[in-house]
Amino acid sequence: MALTVEGLAVERGGRLALVAPDFRVERGQAALIAGPNGAGKSTLLRAVAGLVRPLRGRVMLDGAGETGQHAAYAGHLDAVKPALSVRANLASWAALYGASEGVDAALESFGLSHIAASPAAYCSAGQKRRLGLARLLVTGRRVWLLDEPTVSLDAGASADFARIVAAHCAGGGIAVAATHVEMGLPAGPRIDLLPPAAPAADAVDPFLTGAWA
Amino acid sequence: MRALLFRDLRLALRIGGGGLMATAFFAMASLLIPIGIGGAAESLGRVAGGVIWVSALLACLLSLDRLFQADFEDGSLDHILLAPSPIEFSVLAKAAAHWLTTGAPLIVIAPLIGLTLNLAPSAFGALVLSLLIGTPALSLIGAVGAALTVGVRRGGLLLSLLVLPLYLPTMILGARAVERASTGLDPAAALYLSGAVTLAALAAAPFAAAAALRVNLR
């Protein structure tokens, strides 16, 4: 199993938001996306997940499209409902992804067992982040897309998470992480993104520029 | 799909007392209108069907802007779209949860509101039946509007402007059925047509809302 990205570019509001270099991540590897703010790291992850329709290029898993069916995404937002308990939050995601078990194991892995019954509203920012990341485990998906996963995690939790990602990769999974901090992920390709240059000619709708006239 | 339905029902019960808010708004709105137009018993009875239907429309609209927006704001929508169930089914589940927490409770108290508005005794059956047939269309058409305005700041107003005109057929047919029944005529034709509108919404709305969500997500 390998995740391949070829010639990917994403347009936003008539402007190129991302021009990604081609890369290939084999099973067991964790790719690292690096680049300054605005280079399109988040956009690249969303495009790989299929949440953003690319202007051109392809994202394939084992030579097939539809990576969204195999990907779990952890973005800037933790998707935590304050009104539900920590456990109910995770259980609702497990049910949505068709997994009935593994909720307690995931809570245990992320050190949330002791607050499982309390409302998520009382969680600290770090605990909410851990709850958001715990969803990765219950989805049972093979490709993890991580957008700045260690934000608001302390050093210990950060190291724990790196170990969880390593275990996921060792089990044949793939991880793609955009991060500014060295968190000790398994080996893998490094994808350096540069902010897209001035709008490319083919990125702009000719009707908008009048080039067709 | 069932998982999403249960999740939304559970969230609705925890936040805002489930259907209670919409029901209370419905009762309040339909009791305010007669105070505004005066309480003469015979004129009240004549407008009762229309008043109840307009109030049901507004109550339905009240919670509609949170249908996708709440999940969009906390990032849940991304994960719902990545989930194994097709987006069309997810839309259907969310619309069903919306109907169960707003439309269904309205139907339960509608006869009581009818009583206070001096609705003709012959029209109670048609009132409940017309709401039962018509209100699912409100949630379904509303889901399309909610999907179109997801991510729009203060999109609630825009949502109302988009959706209210599309509610017209359901409202006209529902109010017409009640009116015909209250004057002793057969309301069946209006009810059949209202059912047709609901079925058309059931067939088209999930696809339209899913398409709108795909466009809006970036």
Chai-1 contact restraints between the chains, C-beta under 6 A:
chainA,res_idxA,chainB,res_idxB,connection_type,confidence,min_distance_angstrom,max_distance_angstrom,comment,restraint_id
A,L51,B,D78,contact,1.0,0.0,6.0,A-B,restraint_1
A,L51,B,L217,contact,1.0,0.0,6.0,A-B,restraint_2
A,V52,B,R218,contact,1.0,0.0,6.0,A-B,restraint_3
A,G68,B,L82,contact,1.0,0.0,6.0,A-B,restraint_4
A,Y73,B,D78,contact,1.0,0.0,6.0,A-B,restraint_5
A,G75,B,G75,contact,1.0,0.0,6.0,A-B,restraint_6
A,L77,B,D74,contact,1.0,0.0,6.0,A-B,restraint_7
A,L77,B,G75,contact,1.0,0.0,6.0,A-B,restraint_8
A,A79,B,D74,contact,1.0,0.0,6.0,A-B,restraint_9
A,A79,B,G75,contact,1.0,0.0,6.0,A-B,restraint_10
A,A79,B,S76,contact,1.0,0.0,6.0,A-B,restraint_11
A,A79,B,H79,contact,1.0,0.0,6.0,A-B,restraint_12
A,A83,B,R14,contact,1.0,0.0,6.0,A-B,restraint_13
A,A83,B,I15,contact,1.0,0.0,6.0,A-B,restraint_14
A,S92,B,R7,contact,1.0,0.0,6.0,A-B,restraint_15
A,A95,B,A3,contact,1.0,0.0,6.0,A-B,restraint_16
A,L96,B,A3,contact,1.0,0.0,6.0,A-B,restraint_17
A,L96,B,A83,contact,1.0,0.0,6.0,A-B,restraint_18
A,Y97,B,A83,contact,1.0,0.0,6.0,A-B,restraint_19
A,G98,B,P84,contact,1.0,0.0,6.0,A-B,restraint_20
